[in-house]
Amino acid sequence: MAVDSGLPSPMSPLACERDAKALQLIEEMTKNPSAVQERVLGEILSRNAETEYLRSSGTSAGERKLMPTIHEELDRRQLLYSLLMPVMNLYVPGLDKGKGLYFLFVKAETKTPGGLVARPVLTSYYNSDHFKTRPYDPYNVYTSPNAAILCPDSFQSMYAQMLCGLLARHQVLRVGAVFASGLLRAIRFLQLNWPQLAHDIRNGTLNPRITDLSIQDCMHEVLKADPDLADFICKECEAFGFVSVQIMCTFDVVVTKN
């Protein structure tokens, strides 16, 4: 994989230097992928030669596949995530500016018959110190607080993340989710719950359905009465319909930032 790191960038020298190191790592790791893959595979097989992996679960019967993981896997996953934005920034400048309204969620944990904790890969990552105590990264400044992301109750998590995104609308330059289905769920959620969201913003109060204490604490810090924003949300939703609301809200953010 060859990348042109000589393209102009509006970032600070420090950010450019960090990107250059990430791109150089990608270049080195992709020069001889066969050798790298063989080395990594050998390490994995040697370490796990005596495990019961592949004699336990599968997906042919409709069950989720259980895959063992180790602490080093989170290190590799974090490294992989850190390489995404430097590459994207070569072609879409300004990704280190503003905030991202990303809808991120965890799911409940289960246990195997042997007592081992089993959970989705992303849930493991979000619950780890790699995510919770992650260093500042201008590419990944989220509007959603950790408490909202880590709440296992899907309604409370979505509501808090949506509310924070609306409150920080002038700073939001990116909207997304890990999976497309997550973004569709967010759009549907806004369609169904915008009256209550507008009510909370207008009065500076929090929906009584939000009972998670960690979310209550973090929302207390950011939720202030903003009648103008509440009026904007109500006006757009009532006058243009939901599809138009998405377009107008995005337009409002862009105009404000430029």
C-alpha positions in Angstrom: 0.0 0.0 0.0 1.6 3.3 -1.1 0.3 6.6 0.3 1.2 10.1 -0.7 2.1 11.8 2.6 3.2 14.9 0.7 -0.4 16.1 0.2 -1.0 19.5 1.9 -2.6 19.3 5.3 -4.1 22.1 7.5 -3.1 20.3 10.7 -0.6 21.5 13.2 3.0 20.3 12.8 2.6 18.0 15.8 -0.5 16.4 14.3 1.2 16.1 10.9 4.2 14.4 12.5 1.9 11.9 14.3 0.1 11.2 11.0 3.5 10.7 9.3 4.5 8.0 11.8 1.2 6.2 11.5 1.5 6.2 7.7 5.1 5.0 7.9 4.0 2.1 10.0 1.3 1.2 7.5 3.9 1.3 4.7 6.4 -0.9 6.6 3.7 -3.5 7.6 2.4 -3.8 4.0 5.8 -4.1 2.2 5.9 -7.9 2.9 2.5 -9.0 4.2 3.0 -12.7 3.6 6.0 -12.8 6.0 4.2 -10.7 8.6 1.1 -12.9 8.4 3.1 -16.1 8.7 4.9 -14.7 11.8 1.8 -13.6 13.5 -0.1 -16.8 12.7 2.9 -18.8 14.1 2.8 -16.8 17.3 -0.9 -17.4 17.7 -0.8 -21.1 17.1 2.2 -21.6 19.4 0.6 -19.7 22.2 -2.8 -21.5 21.9 -1.7 -25.0 20.9 -3.3 -26.7 23.9 -6.6 -24.7 23.9 -10.0 -26.1 23.1 -10.6 -23.5 20.4 -12.5 -24.9 17.3 -13.7 -27.9 19.5 -16.3 -25.6 21.2 -18.8 -23.3 19.2 -19.8 -22.4 15.7 -22.3 -20.3 13.7 -23.9 -23.1 11.6 -26.7 -23.6 14.2 -27.4 -19.8 14.5 -25.3 -19.3 17.6 -22.8 -16.5 18.0 -19.3 -17.7 17.6 -17.1 -17.7 20.7 -13.5 -16.6 20.0 -10.9 -16.4 22.8 -9.0 -13.2 23.2 -6.1 -11.9 25.2 -5.0 -8.5 26.5 -2.6 -8.0 23.6 -5.6 -8.2 21.2 -6.9 -4.9 22.6 -3.5 -3.4 22.0 -3.6 -4.5 18.4 -7.2 -3.3 18.0 -6.3 0.1 19.4 -3.4 0.4 17.1 -5.6 -0.5 14.1 -8.2 2.2 15.1 -5.4 4.8 15.4 -4.3 4.2 11.8 -7.7 4.9 10.2 -8.0 8.6 10.5 -4.5 9.6 9.4 -5.2 7.8 6.1 -8.6 9.4 5.7 -7.1 12.8 6.5 -5.0 12.6 3.4 -8.1 12.9 1.3 -10.7 14.5 3.7 -8.9 17.4 5.5 -10.2 18.8 8.8 -11.1 15.5 10.5 -9.1 16.6 13.5 -11.5 19.6 14.0 -14.7 19.8 15.9 -16.5 16.8 17.5 -18.0 13.5 16.3 -21.5 12.4 17.1 -20.8 8.7 17.0 -23.5 6.3 18.4 -21.5 3.7 20.3 -23.1 0.9 22.4 -22.3 -2.0 24.7 -24.2 -5.2 25.1 -24.8 -7.4 28.2 -22.2 -9.9 29.1 -22.8 -13.7 29.4 -20.8 -16.6 30.8 -19.7 -19.8 29.2 -20.5 -23.1 30.9 -16.9 -23.0 32.3 -17.5 -19.6 33.9 -15.6 -17.4 31.4 -17.0 -14.0 30.5 -18.3 -13.8 27.0 -19.2 -10.5 25.3 -19.1 -8.8 21.9 -15.7 -7.6 20.7 -16.7 -3.9 20.8 -18.2 -4.3 24.3 -14.8 -5.7 25.5 -13.0 -2.7 23.9 -15.4 -0.1 25.3 -15.2 -1.6 28.8 -11.4 -1.7 28.8 -9.0 0.9 30.0 -7.8 1.3 26.4 -11.1 3.1 25.8 -12.1 4.5 29.1 -8.7 6.1 29.8 -7.7 6.7 26.2 -5.4 9.7 25.7 -6.7 12.8 23.9 -7.0 12.3 20.2 -8.2 15.2 18.0 -9.7 12.7 15.5 -11.9 11.0 18.2 -13.4 13.7 20.3 -16.9 12.5 21.0 -20.0 14.3 22.0 -21.1 11.2 23.9 -19.7 10.8 27.5 -18.3 7.5 28.5 -21.2 7.0 30.9 -23.7 7.1 28.1 -21.7 4.7 25.9 -21.2 2.2 28.7 -24.8 2.1 29.9 -26.2 -1.4 29.0 -29.7 0.0 28.8 -30.2 0.7 25.1 -32.9 3.4 25.6 -30.9 5.4 28.2 -27.7 5.1 26.2 -29.3 6.3 23.0 -31.2 9.0 24.7 -28.2 10.5 26.4 -26.0 10.3 23.3 -28.7 11.9 21.2 -29.2 14.7 23.8 -25.5 15.4 24.0 -25.2 15.6 20.3 -28.1 18.1 20.0 -26.6 20.2 22.8 -23.2 20.3 21.0 -24.7 20.7 17.5 -22.4 23.7 16.6 -19.3 21.6 17.3 -20.5 18.4 15.5 -18.8 17.9 12.2 -19.2 14.2 11.8 -22.1 11.8 12.5 -21.8 8.0 12.4 -21.9 4.6 14.0 -19.8 1.4 13.9 -22.5 -0.3 11.9 -25.0 1.2 9.5 -27.9 -0.4 11.5 -26.8 1.7 14.5 -27.2 4.9 12.5 -30.6 3.9 11.3 -31.6 3.1 14.8 -30.5 6.6 15.9 -32.5 8.3 13.1 -35.6 6.3 14.0 -35.0 7.1 17.7 -34.9 10.8 17.0 -38.1 10.6 14.9 -39.9 9.0 17.9 -38.4 11.0 20.8 -37.7 14.5 19.5 -40.6 16.0 21.6 -39.1 14.8 24.9 -35.6 15.8 23.8 -36.8 19.3 23.0 -38.6 19.4 26.3 -35.5 18.5 28.2 -33.4 21.1 26.3 -36.0 23.8 26.8 -36.2 23.3 30.6 -32.8 22.0 31.4 -34.3 18.9 32.9 -33.6 15.2 32.3 -36.2 12.7 31.1 -37.3 10.7 34.3 -36.7 7.5 32.3 -33.0 8.1 32.6 -32.3 6.4 35.9 -28.6 5.5 35.4 -26.8 7.5 38.1 -23.6 7.9 36.0 -25.6 9.3 33.1 -27.5 11.6 35.5 -24.2 12.9 36.9 -22.6 13.7 33.5 -25.8 15.2 32.1 -26.1 17.5 35.0 -22.8 19.1 33.9 -23.9 19.8 30.3 -27.7 20.1 30.3 -28.7 23.8 30.6 -32.0 25.3 29.6 -31.8 26.4 25.9 -35.2 27.6 24.6 -33.8 28.7 21.3 -32.4 25.3 20.5 -35.7 23.7 21.6 -37.6 26.0 19.4 -35.3 25.1 16.5 -35.8 21.4 17.0 -39.6 21.8 17.2 -39.9 24.1 14.3 -37.9 21.9 12.0 -39.6 18.7 13.0 -43.1 20.1 12.7 -42.6 22.2 9.6 -40.5 20.0 7.3 -41.0 16.4 8.4 -38.3 14.1 9.7 -36.2 13.7 6.5 -36.0 17.5 6.1 -35.0 17.8 9.7 -31.9 15.7 9.1 -30.9 17.9 6.1 -31.6 21.2 7.9 -29.8 20.2 11.0 -26.7 19.2 9.0 -26.9 22.4 7.0 -27.1 24.5 10.2 -23.9 22.8 11.6 -22.0 23.5 8.3 -23.1 27.1 8.1 -22.2 27.8 11.7 -18.7 26.3 11.4 -17.9 28.2 8.2 
